[in-house]
Amino acid sequence: MAPAIPSIAAVSSQKVERLLTLLQVLLDAPTPLTAQEIRARVPGYSGDAVAFRRAFERDKVELADILGHPVRPEPIPGVDPPVDGYRVRPEEAYLRDLGLSTEERRALAVAASAVRLAGIDPGRGVAKLGVGTGGQPVAAAPTELPAGEAVVALFQAVAERRTAEFTYRAVPRTVHPLRLRFTKGRWYLTAFDTGRGAERQFRLDRFESAVRTGPREGFAPRPVVADDVLDEPWAMGDGPMREVRVRVDADRAEAAQRAAPRAGATEADDGTVVLTMGVRNVAALGSFVLGYVEAAEVLSPADVRDEVVERLTALVGRPPTGDGGAR
């Protein structure tokens, strides 16, 4: 597989050649090279020591951006007095072999060209796969998903199996991040909440602090909840899970079952359906019921029914019907 290569946009061909040569020289070095050795092996550097040092420092910054980590000096063994040198270890420039076929690597390259995180160039990762799109069509204007600092930090925590800390609903949380998902215009985190001893879902736009990642030590893999819970916001939150029964008229029953795939469904002879739903968030349940207007009604438990009636009454600005139904 080929090492990561820089973009050639807005830089001279001489600089591109020098950077490529520098990267290859540092990759081929079995031991760290001194700055003088690098200067001798890489064409294009100035003969003036000060000009060389400035150019070399700029090139190290560029390589660090390409590789995703600094090119740090390290002591050259067996030299007294100590002298620092530089090299790039292969594991820092190559991805481990993922066992992908050529077609699979090309498919990843095409996918990366179509969807990307805002402000994050997928080119480095694609280059490390050692294959292009193979002539496959790519998106002229890639779809960008919003990616703030929290998204980047949590992706790192998931990939590196680190803990994460943040404030959510005015409560400090320490979690083991398990999965990030973008759905319906928002990012959601599935994580094991150590304070509650259970998995929880978190909306990133409701974080009340920056995300701080912790050490890798102490991370214990745990089962991940089904993805479709993110499509059922009434099941999300910190409250206890309660069993709620919702009746839906026959003409809307199929749509309601699709909208609540985890709910149990009991169909009556007239085609109406009673959904048995796990609910933590009554406000979100109210939004679900409101979406079916007159065709849906909370049956039980009574306190949840009353709360939904109260919420919907306040929303539509009229008193409840005489039978007290949440319809």
C-alpha positions in Angstrom: 0.0 0.0 0.0 1.2 3.5 -0.7 2.0 6.0 2.0 -0.2 9.1 2.5 0.6 11.8 -0.1 -0.1 15.6 0.1 -2.5 17.5 -2.0 -0.7 19.3 -4.8 -3.2 22.2 -4.8 -1.7 25.6 -4.4 1.9 24.3 -4.0 4.7 24.2 -6.5 5.8 21.0 -8.2 9.2 21.4 -6.6 7.8 21.5 -3.2 5.6 18.4 -3.9 8.7 16.5 -5.1 10.6 17.6 -2.0 7.9 16.5 0.4 7.4 13.2 -1.3 11.1 12.6 -1.3 11.4 13.6 2.4 8.5 11.3 3.3 10.2 8.4 1.5 13.6 9.1 3.0 12.1 9.2 6.5 10.1 6.0 5.9 13.2 4.1 4.6 15.4 5.2 7.5 16.0 2.2 9.9 17.3 4.6 12.5 16.7 8.4 13.0 18.5 10.7 10.6 20.1 13.9 11.6 19.0 17.2 9.9 22.3 17.2 8.0 21.7 13.7 6.7 18.2 14.6 5.6 19.5 17.8 3.8 22.0 15.6 1.9 19.5 13.0 0.8 16.6 15.3 -0.1 17.0 17.5 -3.2 15.6 20.9 -3.2 16.8 22.3 0.1 18.9 25.5 0.2 22.6 25.4 0.8 22.2 28.1 3.4 21.9 26.5 6.9 19.3 29.0 8.1 17.1 28.8 5.0 17.3 25.0 5.2 16.2 24.9 8.8 13.2 27.2 8.0 12.2 25.0 5.0 12.7 21.8 7.0 10.5 23.0 9.9 7.7 24.0 7.4 8.0 20.6 5.8 7.7 18.8 9.1 4.5 20.7 9.8 3.1 19.7 6.4 4.0 16.1 7.0 2.4 16.2 10.4 -0.8 17.4 8.9 -0.7 14.7 6.2 0.1 11.9 8.7 -2.2 13.2 11.4 0.5 13.4 14.1 3.8 15.4 14.7 7.1 14.3 13.2 8.9 14.3 16.6 12.7 14.2 17.1 14.1 11.1 18.8 17.6 10.4 20.1 20.0 8.7 17.7 21.4 5.6 19.5 25.1 5.3 20.2 25.9 9.0 19.8 27.7 11.0 22.5 26.9 13.8 23.1 23.3 13.1 22.3 21.9 14.1 18.9 18.3 14.1 17.8 17.2 12.7 14.5 14.0 12.1 12.6 12.2 9.2 10.9 8.7 8.0 10.1 7.8 4.5 11.2 5.8 2.5 8.7 3.0 2.0 11.1 2.6 5.7 11.3 2.1 6.2 7.6 0.3 3.0 6.5 -2.9 1.5 7.6 -2.7 -2.1 8.7 -3.9 -4.5 6.1 -7.7 -4.7 6.4 -8.0 -7.7 4.2 -10.1 -5.8 1.6 -10.3 -6.7 -2.0 -9.5 -4.1 -4.7 -13.2 -3.7 -5.4 -13.9 -3.1 -1.7 -11.2 -0.5 -1.4 -12.5 1.2 -4.5 -16.0 1.2 -3.0 -14.6 2.9 0.2 -12.9 5.5 -2.0 -16.2 6.2 -3.8 -18.1 6.4 -0.6 -15.6 8.9 0.9 -16.0 11.1 -2.2 -19.8 11.2 -1.7 -20.1 11.9 2.0 -17.7 13.6 4.3 -17.5 15.3 7.7 -17.5 19.1 7.4 -13.9 20.4 7.6 -12.3 16.9 7.6 -10.6 15.8 4.4 -11.0 12.0 3.8 -8.2 12.0 1.2 -5.5 10.9 3.7 -7.4 7.8 4.7 -8.3 7.0 1.1 -4.7 7.4 0.1 -3.6 5.0 2.8 -5.9 2.4 1.3 -3.6 2.4 -1.7 -6.3 2.7 -4.4 -8.4 5.3 -6.1 -12.0 5.2 -7.3 -11.1 3.0 -10.2 -13.1 5.2 -12.6 -16.3 4.8 -10.6 -18.5 7.9 -10.5 -18.0 10.2 -7.6 -20.1 13.0 -6.2 -19.5 16.4 -7.9 -20.4 18.1 -4.6 -19.9 15.8 -1.6 -22.6 15.8 1.1 -21.1 17.2 4.3 -22.2 16.1 7.7 -21.8 18.7 10.5 -18.8 17.8 12.6 -18.0 20.0 15.6 -15.3 19.4 18.3 -17.6 17.0 20.2 -18.0 14.8 17.1 -14.3 14.6 16.5 -13.5 13.9 20.2 -16.1 11.2 20.4 -15.0 9.5 17.2 -11.5 9.4 18.7 -12.9 7.9 21.9 -14.8 5.2 20.1 -11.9 4.3 17.8 -9.3 4.3 20.6 -11.6 2.9 23.2 -11.3 5.8 25.6 -13.7 7.1 28.2 -15.4 10.5 27.7 -16.6 13.1 30.1 -19.2 15.9 29.4 -22.2 17.6 31.0 -25.7 16.6 29.9 -28.9 17.8 31.4 -26.9 19.6 34.0 -25.3 16.4 35.2 -21.6 15.5 34.7 -21.4 12.2 32.8 -18.5 9.7 32.5 -19.2 7.2 29.7 -17.7 4.5 27.6 -18.6 5.7 24.1 -19.8 2.8 21.9 -21.3 4.2 18.7 -22.0 7.5 16.9 -24.8 7.9 14.5 -26.1 10.8 12.4 -29.9 10.6 11.8 -32.6 13.1 11.2 -30.2 16.0 11.1 -28.6 15.3 14.5 -25.6 13.3 16.0 -26.4 10.7 18.6 -24.0 8.9 20.9 -24.7 5.5 22.3 -22.6 5.0 25.4 -22.4 3.1 28.7 -23.1 5.6 31.4 -21.0 4.7 34.4 -23.0 6.8 36.8 -26.2 4.9 35.9 -24.7 1.5 35.2 -26.5 1.2 31.9 -26.4 2.2 28.2 -27.9 5.6 27.3 -28.5 7.7 24.2 -27.2 11.3 24.1 -28.0 14.0 21.6 -24.8 15.9 20.9 -26.6 19.2 20.4 -27.7 19.0 24.0 -24.2 18.7 25.5 -23.6 21.5 27.9 -19.8 21.3 28.0 -16.9 20.3 25.9 -16.0 16.6 25.6 -12.9 15.5 27.5 -11.5 12.1 26.5 -9.8 9.9 29.2 -7.3 7.1 29.2 -7.8 3.8 27.4 -7.5 1.8 30.6 -10.6 0.4 32.2 -12.7 0.3 29.0 -14.9 -2.8 29.0 -16.8 -3.6 25.8 -20.5 -4.0 26.3 -23.5 -4.9 24.1 -24.8 -2.1 22.0 -28.5 -1.3 21.9 -30.3 -1.7 18.6 -29.8 1.2 16.3 -33.6 1.7 15.8 -33.9 3.1 19.3 -32.5 6.3 17.9 -35.6 6.5 15.7 -37.8 6.1 18.8 -37.1 9.2 20.9 -39.7 8.3 23.5 -37.3 5.5 24.5 -34.4 7.8 25.1 -33.6 9.6 28.4 -32.6 8.9 32.0 -36.0 8.1 33.4 -37.3 4.6 34.1 -38.6 2.6 31.2 -42.4 2.3 31.4 -44.8 0.2 29.3 -47.4 2.4 27.6 -50.3 1.3 25.5 -51.3 3.4 22.5 -54.3 2.6 20.3 -54.1 3.6 16.6 -57.0 3.6 14.1 -57.0 1.1 11.3 -56.2 3.6 8.5 -53.0 4.7 10.3 -52.1 1.4 12.0 -49.5 0.3 9.4 -47.7 3.7 9.4 -47.6 3.7 13.2 -46.1 0.3 13.4 -43.4 1.4 10.9 -42.7 4.4 13.1 -42.4 2.3 16.2 -40.7 -0.9 15.0 -39.7 -2.0 18.6 -43.3 -1.8 19.9 -45.4 -4.8 20.4 -48.6 -4.7 18.3 -52.0 -6.3 18.9 -54.5 -6.0 16.1 -58.3 -6.0 16.7 -61.0 -7.3 14.4 -61.8 -3.8 13.1 -58.2 -3.2 12.1 -57.2 -0.9 15.0 -53.9 -1.7 16.6 -52.7 -1.3 20.2 -49.0 -0.6 20.4 -47.2 -1.6 23.6 -44.3 0.9 23.7 -41.3 1.3 26.1 -41.3 4.9 27.1 -38.8 7.0 29.1 -39.6 10.4 27.5 -43.4 11.3 27.7 -42.9 14.6 25.8 -41.5 12.6 22.8 -44.5 10.2 23.2 -46.8 13.2 23.0 -45.2 14.2 19.7 -45.7 10.7 18.3 -49.4 10.7 19.3 -49.9 14.3 17.9 -48.5 13.1 14.6 -51.6 10.9 14.1 -54.0 13.7 15.3 -57.4 12.0 15.9 -56.3 8.6 15.0 -54.1 7.8 18.1 -54.9 7.6 21.8 -52.9 6.7 24.9 -54.8 4.0 26.8 -52.5 3.4 29.8 -51.1 3.9 32.3 -53.4 6.6 33.5 -50.7 9.1 34.7 -48.9 8.9 31.3 -52.3 9.4 29.6 -53.1 12.4 31.7 -49.6 13.9 31.1 -49.9 13.5 27.3 -53.4 15.0 27.4 -52.1 18.0 29.4 -49.2 18.5 27.0 -51.3 18.3 23.9 -54.0 20.5 25.3 -51.4 23.2 26.1 -50.0 22.8 22.6 -53.2 23.2 20.7 -54.7 25.7 23.1 -58.1 24.2 23.8 -59.5 22.1 26.7 -59.6 18.4 26.5 -62.6 16.5 25.2 -65.2 15.3 27.7 -64.0 11.7 27.8 -60.4 12.9 28.7 -58.9 11.0 25.7 -55.5 12.0 24.4 -56.9 12.2 20.9 
